[in-house]
Amino acid sequence: MSAGTSAAIIGAGSWGTALAIVLAPRFEHIRLWAHETDLVEHMFSTRINDVFLPGFSLPLNVDPTADLSYALESAGIVVGVMPSRFARPLYREMLPHLGIEMRFVSATKGLEQGTLLRMSEVARAVIGQKFEPRVAVLSGPTFAREVARGEPTAVVIASPDRELAESIQREFSGPTFRLYANDDPVGVELGAALKNIIAIGAGICDGLGLGSNSMAALITRGLAEITRLAIALGGRPKTLAGLAGLGDLVLTCNGALSRNRTVGIELAKGRTLTDIVGSMTMIAEGVETTAAACDLARKCGVDMPITLQMDAILRGRTSPRAAIRELMERALKTE
């Protein structure tokens, strides 16, 4: 246990709630913040997040709250698990309650629309108005329900500040939750954000009834274009071959619990994106990340054909079958 310490988890979706459950034995006290007051009241009385992670009880040292000031009070570690679209406004709202002694862990997978910033960059940009924050990134192949069930899970904690990454590694690691330290947050965050786009494509393949050949090709070539963009922005190929790259990509493309894969399956059935998103309780980050990834690829001069086709599908400019045909009929290349 991280004796004498407390943590604040900002965001009580499925992943934030699962983190609260798996990290509870490691801290004396965890405050789990949610925007929805009724959800907080329900969690407080029943000890269960019925909306985002039903079936799992919150440990007694996890304190649900809708008060940011209270959530951050005395927190040694602040874990950001909010949807990417809410990251900047939430960090701004948190700013008056943040102190230089705090350490920050960004566990949100996505890119900010417009700025094209990674989530740790958003945190630094906002918190940096007050002081220079110490920020690490947490990512890897994780389905929240499996983490909450206590199934063995391995993830990456990344920061150029080695001491920070290793301290979080020691404090978060437990019998079922193993962290690997890494000093390449660029590669880790881009792998985390961009795999959701490829997972939409995987769902489309599944929804169209395509087999293992198509899925293997999609995952392999998807990883290739994710790696190209990561390298262009300073990431390392080795990172993308690890848990936060290949590991997360394989899980999200093949796992039945993947929200982004589900979006692809429904698109292949002919449902509109508006209808699909409107029927989902939780956010599929790949839907918004795709447009940002295309802008980032153009900015860096990186070829990302799968991502471009996913963007065309999401915008209604092409059909799933036409997109696959376009990918297969591209000019022939070497690997």
C-alpha positions as CSV (number, residue, x, y, z in Angstrom):
1,M,0.0,0.0,0.0
2,S,1.1,3.6,-0.7
3,A,1.0,4.3,3.0
4,G,-0.5,7.7,4.0
5,T,-1.4,8.6,0.5
6,S,-4.7,9.3,-1.3
7,A,-5.6,9.5,-5.0
8,A,-8.2,11.3,-7.0
9,I,-9.7,9.7,-10.0
10,I,-11.4,12.2,-12.2
11,G,-14.0,10.4,-14.3
12,A,-16.3,7.6,-13.2
13,G,-16.9,5.9,-16.5
14,S,-16.2,2.2,-16.8
15,W,-12.4,2.7,-16.9
16,G,-12.3,5.2,-14.1
17,T,-14.4,3.0,-11.9
18,A,-12.3,-0.1,-12.7
19,L,-9.2,1.8,-11.8
20,A,-10.8,2.8,-8.5
21,I,-11.5,-0.8,-7.7
22,V,-8.1,-2.2,-8.7
23,L,-6.1,0.6,-7.0
24,A,-8.2,0.6,-3.8
25,P,-5.8,-1.8,-2.0
26,R,-2.8,0.4,-2.9
27,F,-4.1,3.6,-1.3
28,E,-5.6,4.5,2.1
29,H,-8.2,6.6,0.3
30,I,-9.5,7.1,-3.2
31,R,-12.0,9.8,-4.3
32,L,-13.8,9.0,-7.5
33,W,-15.3,12.1,-9.2
34,A,-18.3,12.0,-11.5
35,H,-20.1,14.9,-13.2
36,E,-23.5,13.3,-12.7
37,T,-24.9,14.1,-9.2
38,D,-27.5,11.3,-9.4
39,L,-24.9,8.8,-10.3
40,V,-22.7,9.8,-7.4
41,E,-25.7,9.5,-5.0
42,H,-26.5,6.1,-6.4
43,M,-22.8,4.9,-6.0
44,F,-22.7,6.3,-2.5
45,S,-25.8,4.4,-1.4
46,T,-25.4,1.1,-3.3
47,R,-21.6,1.1,-3.8
48,I,-22.2,0.1,-7.4
49,N,-21.8,2.1,-10.7
50,D,-24.9,0.7,-12.4
51,V,-24.6,3.0,-15.3
52,F,-21.0,2.4,-16.5
53,L,-19.8,-0.7,-14.7
54,P,-22.7,-2.7,-13.3
55,G,-22.0,-5.8,-11.2
56,F,-19.0,-4.6,-9.3
57,S,-18.9,-3.2,-5.7
58,L,-16.8,-0.2,-4.9
59,P,-14.3,-0.9,-2.0
60,L,-15.1,0.9,1.2
61,N,-12.1,3.3,0.9
62,V,-13.4,4.6,-2.5
63,D,-15.4,7.8,-2.0
64,P,-17.7,8.8,-4.8
65,T,-18.2,12.6,-5.2
66,A,-19.4,15.3,-7.6
67,D,-17.4,18.0,-5.9
68,L,-14.0,18.6,-7.6
69,S,-12.6,20.5,-4.7
70,Y,-13.4,17.7,-2.3
71,A,-12.1,15.1,-4.8
72,L,-8.7,16.8,-5.1
73,E,-8.3,17.7,-1.5
74,S,-5.1,16.1,-0.1
75,A,-4.6,14.0,-3.3
76,G,-1.1,12.9,-3.9
77,I,-1.9,11.5,-7.3
78,V,-4.6,12.8,-9.7
79,V,-5.7,10.4,-12.4
80,G,-7.5,11.9,-15.4
81,V,-10.0,9.4,-16.9
82,M,-12.5,11.9,-18.5
83,P,-13.6,11.6,-22.2
84,S,-11.1,13.5,-24.4
85,R,-13.7,16.2,-25.3
86,F,-14.0,17.1,-21.7
87,A,-10.3,17.1,-20.8
88,R,-9.4,20.7,-21.3
89,P,-12.5,22.2,-19.5
90,L,-12.2,19.8,-16.6
91,Y,-8.5,20.6,-16.1
92,R,-9.4,24.2,-16.2
93,E,-12.0,23.6,-13.5
94,M,-9.6,21.6,-11.5
95,L,-6.8,24.2,-11.7
96,P,-7.6,26.3,-8.5
97,H,-7.5,23.1,-6.5
98,L,-4.2,21.7,-7.9
99,G,-0.8,22.0,-6.1
100,I,2.8,21.5,-7.2
101,E,3.2,18.6,-4.9
102,M,0.7,16.5,-6.9
103,R,1.6,13.9,-9.5
104,F,-0.7,13.5,-12.6
105,V,-1.6,10.4,-14.5
106,S,-3.4,10.8,-17.8
107,A,-5.5,7.7,-18.6
108,T,-7.7,9.1,-21.4
109,K,-7.2,7.7,-24.9
110,G,-7.8,10.3,-27.6
111,L,-6.7,13.5,-29.3
112,E,-8.1,17.0,-28.8
113,Q,-10.1,18.3,-31.7
114,G,-8.7,21.4,-33.3
115,T,-5.4,21.5,-31.4
116,L,-4.5,17.9,-32.2
117,L,-2.8,17.6,-28.8
118,R,-2.4,14.4,-26.9
119,M,-4.1,14.2,-23.6
120,S,-1.0,14.7,-21.5
121,E,-0.2,17.8,-23.6
122,V,-3.6,19.2,-22.8
123,A,-3.0,18.6,-19.1
124,R,0.4,20.3,-19.3
125,A,-1.0,23.2,-21.3
126,V,-3.7,23.9,-18.7
127,I,-1.9,23.1,-15.5
128,G,1.3,24.8,-16.8
129,Q,-0.5,28.1,-16.4
130,K,-0.1,27.7,-12.6
131,F,3.0,25.4,-12.3
132,E,5.0,22.9,-14.3
133,P,3.2,19.6,-13.7
134,R,4.7,16.1,-13.5
135,V,2.6,14.1,-15.8
136,A,2.7,10.4,-16.7
137,V,0.6,8.4,-19.2
138,L,-1.2,5.1,-18.4
139,S,-2.3,2.9,-21.3
140,G,-2.4,-0.7,-22.5
141,P,-4.7,-3.5,-23.4
142,T,-7.5,-3.1,-20.9
143,F,-11.2,-3.9,-20.8
144,A,-12.6,-2.3,-17.7
145,R,-14.8,-5.3,-16.7
146,E,-11.8,-7.7,-16.8
147,V,-9.7,-5.3,-14.7
148,A,-12.5,-5.0,-12.2
149,R,-12.9,-8.8,-12.0
150,G,-9.3,-9.0,-11.0
151,E,-8.1,-10.7,-14.2
152,P,-4.3,-10.4,-14.7
153,T,-3.7,-7.2,-16.7
154,A,-0.4,-5.6,-17.9
155,V,-0.2,-1.9,-18.8
156,V,2.4,0.8,-19.5
157,I,3.2,4.0,-17.4
158,A,5.1,6.4,-19.6
159,S,6.9,9.7,-18.8
160,P,10.2,11.3,-19.9
161,D,10.6,11.7,-16.1
162,R,11.9,8.2,-15.2
163,E,11.6,8.8,-11.5
164,L,7.9,9.7,-11.9
165,A,7.1,6.7,-14.1
166,E,8.9,4.3,-11.7
167,S,7.2,5.8,-8.6
168,I,3.7,5.4,-10.2
169,Q,4.7,1.9,-11.3
170,R,5.5,0.9,-7.7
171,E,2.4,2.5,-6.3
172,F,-0.1,1.2,-8.8
173,S,1.2,-2.4,-9.4
174,G,-0.5,-5.2,-7.5
175,P,-1.3,-8.9,-7.7
176,T,-3.5,-8.5,-10.8
177,F,-2.4,-5.2,-12.2
178,R,1.2,-5.0,-13.5
179,L,2.8,-1.8,-14.8
180,Y,5.8,-1.5,-17.1
181,A,7.7,1.8,-17.0
182,N,8.4,3.6,-20.3
183,D,9.9,6.9,-21.3
184,D,8.0,7.4,-24.6
185,P,4.7,9.0,-23.9
186,V,4.4,10.1,-27.5
187,G,4.4,6.5,-28.7
188,V,2.2,5.3,-25.9
189,E,-0.5,8.0,-26.3
190,L,-0.6,7.8,-30.1
191,G,-0.9,4.0,-29.9
192,A,-3.7,4.4,-27.4
193,A,-5.6,7.0,-29.4
194,L,-5.2,5.6,-32.9
195,K,-5.9,1.9,-32.3
196,N,-9.6,2.9,-31.7
197,I,-9.7,4.0,-35.4
198,I,-8.5,0.6,-36.6
199,A,-10.9,-1.1,-34.3
200,I,-13.8,0.6,-36.1
201,G,-12.4,-0.9,-39.3
202,A,-12.2,-4.3,-37.5
203,G,-15.9,-4.0,-36.6
204,I,-16.7,-3.2,-40.2
205,C,-14.8,-6.3,-41.4
206,D,-16.7,-8.4,-38.8
207,G,-20.1,-6.8,-39.7
208,L,-19.5,-7.5,-43.4
209,G,-18.8,-11.2,-42.6
210,L,-15.1,-11.0,-43.6
211,G,-12.8,-13.6,-42.2
212,S,-9.4,-14.0,-40.5
213,N,-7.4,-13.0,-43.5
214,S,-9.0,-9.6,-43.7
215,M,-8.7,-9.0,-39.9
216,A,-5.0,-10.0,-39.9
217,A,-4.3,-7.6,-42.8
218,L,-6.2,-4.8,-41.1
219,I,-4.4,-5.1,-37.8
220,T,-1.0,-5.4,-39.4
221,R,-1.3,-2.5,-41.8
222,G,-3.1,-0.5,-39.2
223,L,-0.2,-0.9,-36.8
224,A,2.1,0.2,-39.7
225,E,0.4,3.5,-40.2
226,I,0.0,4.2,-36.5
227,T,3.8,3.6,-36.1
228,R,4.6,5.9,-39.1
229,L,2.7,8.8,-37.4
230,A,4.2,8.1,-34.0
231,I,7.7,8.1,-35.4
232,A,7.0,11.4,-37.3
233,L,6.1,12.9,-33.9
234,G,9.0,11.6,-32.0
235,G,7.8,8.2,-30.8
236,R,9.7,5.0,-31.0
237,P,8.9,1.9,-33.1
238,K,9.6,-0.4,-30.1
239,T,6.9,1.3,-28.1
240,L,4.3,0.5,-30.8
241,A,5.4,-3.1,-30.8
242,G,4.5,-3.3,-27.1
243,L,1.5,-3.3,-24.8
244,A,0.4,0.3,-25.7
245,G,0.7,-0.4,-29.4
246,L,0.2,-3.9,-30.7
247,G,-1.3,-5.2,-27.4
248,D,-4.0,-2.6,-27.2
249,L,-4.7,-2.8,-31.0
250,V,-5.2,-6.6,-30.9
251,L,-7.5,-6.4,-27.9
252,T,-9.6,-3.6,-29.3
253,C,-9.9,-5.1,-32.7
254,N,-10.9,-8.5,-31.5
255,G,-12.6,-8.1,-28.2
256,A,-16.4,-8.3,-27.9
257,L,-16.3,-5.5,-25.2
258,S,-14.7,-3.0,-27.6
259,R,-17.0,0.0,-28.1
260,N,-15.2,1.1,-31.2
261,R,-15.4,-2.3,-32.8
262,T,-19.1,-2.2,-32.0
263,V,-19.5,1.1,-33.9
264,G,-17.9,-0.6,-37.0
265,I,-20.1,-3.6,-36.8
266,E,-23.2,-1.4,-36.7
267,L,-22.0,0.8,-39.6
268,A,-21.5,-2.4,-41.7
269,K,-25.2,-3.2,-41.0
270,G,-26.2,0.1,-42.5
271,R,-27.0,2.0,-39.3
272,T,-26.2,5.7,-39.3
273,L,-23.4,7.0,-37.1
274,T,-25.8,9.4,-35.3
275,D,-28.1,6.5,-34.5
276,I,-25.3,4.3,-33.3
277,V,-23.7,6.9,-31.0
278,G,-27.0,8.0,-29.7
279,S,-27.8,4.5,-28.5
280,M,-24.5,4.0,-26.7
281,T,-24.1,4.7,-22.9
282,M,-20.4,5.2,-23.2
283,I,-18.3,7.2,-25.6
284,A,-16.4,5.4,-28.5
285,E,-13.3,7.6,-28.6
286,G,-12.4,6.5,-32.1
287,V,-15.3,8.4,-33.7
288,E,-13.9,11.8,-32.7
289,T,-10.2,10.8,-32.9
290,T,-10.4,9.8,-36.6
291,A,-10.8,13.3,-37.9
292,A,-8.0,14.6,-35.6
293,A,-5.8,11.8,-36.7
294,C,-6.4,12.7,-40.4
295,D,-5.5,16.3,-39.7
296,L,-2.4,15.2,-37.8
297,A,-1.3,12.9,-40.7
298,R,-1.7,15.6,-43.2
299,K,0.2,18.1,-41.0
300,C,3.1,15.6,-40.7
301,G,3.0,14.3,-44.3
302,V,2.3,10.8,-43.2
303,D,0.3,8.3,-45.3
304,M,-2.5,6.7,-43.3
305,P,-4.9,5.1,-45.9
306,I,-7.0,3.1,-43.4
307,T,-7.5,6.1,-41.2
308,L,-8.6,8.2,-44.2
309,Q,-11.1,5.6,-45.3
310,M,-12.5,5.3,-41.8
311,D,-12.9,9.1,-41.8
312,A,-14.8,8.9,-45.1
313,I,-17.1,6.2,-43.7
314,L,-17.8,8.1,-40.5
315,R,-18.6,11.3,-42.5
316,G,-20.9,9.4,-44.8
317,R,-18.8,10.0,-47.9
318,T,-18.3,6.3,-48.7
319,S,-19.7,3.0,-47.8
320,P,-17.9,0.3,-45.9
321,R,-17.6,-2.0,-48.9
322,A,-16.4,0.9,-51.2
323,A,-13.8,1.8,-48.6
324,I,-12.4,-1.7,-48.6
325,R,-12.4,-1.8,-52.3
326,E,-10.5,1.5,-52.4
327,L,-7.9,0.1,-49.9
328,M,-7.4,-3.1,-52.0
329,E,-7.1,-1.2,-55.3
330,R,-4.4,1.3,-54.1
331,A,-1.1,1.5,-56.0
332,L,1.0,-1.6,-55.2
333,K,3.9,-1.1,-52.8
334,T,6.6,-2.9,-51.0
335,E,6.3,-3.6,-47.3
